[in-house]
Amino acid sequence: MNTTINAVKFKADPKLEKFVIEKVAKLDRLIDNATKCEVILKVDKPESDNNKIAELSLSLPGQTLFNSKQADTFEEAVADCVDSMKNQIDKYKERYK
């Protein structure tokens, strides 16, 4: 699966990119026909709490699964996205067996 990370209006730290790739790799083990995964990281309002947004888009044959989460840190938002995406993958598998 090809994974791309887009940081909107900031440069993502290499540690953050590594964390995202490791988390997204867990999804690849759950479903083998995923072609592409795109992760978008952005800051909502820099002066407020709970302002980090992670959006995850997973391309499957004939369908794209999407998830967006907001948290205090990018790591927390990405972890929440991956957990929610696992549920979506389970529903996708049940529907398209």
N, C-alpha and C positions, 0 to 999 in steps of 0.2 A: 504494500500500500504506500502510495506517495503522500507524504505529509508536508504541508506548507504552513509556516507561521508568519502572520502579518501583525506587526505592532503598529498601531495607528498613532502617529504624532510623537513617537518616542522610539529609542533603540533598545530592543530587548537584551537583557544580560545573557551571556552564554549559559549560565547556570539555569536561568529560567527556561531557555530554549531546550536544554537537556531534559529538564523536568517535564516539560510539555511532551516531548517526543517519547519519553519513557511511559508516561501515563497513556498516551494515545496508542502506543504499541500494544497495550493490554486489550484494546478493542479489536485489533487485528487478529488476536488469538480467538476471539469469540465468533467472528464471522470471516469466512475466507474469501468471499467474493467482493469485498470492499475495494474500490479502485483508487479513491482519493479521499484525503481528509484535510480540511482547511480549518485552521485555528486563527481567530482574530482576537487580539488583545487590545483593549482601549480603556482609557480613563474617562469616567463620566464627568465629574466635577472635582478638580484637584483639591479643592479646599474642604471637601466633605468626607465623612466616613463612609465605608461600604461603597467605594466608588470605582472598584476595579471590575471590568466586565470581560468575560471570556465567552466567545461564540464558537461553537464547534459544528462543522458541517461535514457529514459523512456521505460520500457518493456510493450508491449501490446500483446494480443493474435495474434500470427503470424507476428508481426512486432515490431521493436525497433525504437523509435524516438530519434534523437541525435541532440545536439546543443552545440556550443562552443562560448564563448565570452571573450574578453579581455578588461580590464579597469584599472583604477588607484587603485581601491579598490576591494576586494573580494565581498563586499556587492553589489557594482555597477554591477560587472560582473554577479553575481548570479541573480540579478533583471532583467538584460537584457536577460539572458538565459531563465528565467521563462516567460517573455513577448513574446519572440520568440517561445517558446514551446507552448504557448497558441494558436498562429497562426497555428502551425503544428497540434495541436489537432483538431482545427476547420476543417482543410483540411482533416484530417483523418476521422472525423465524416461524412463529406460530401461524401467522397469516399466509405465508408463502411456502409452506411445506408441501 
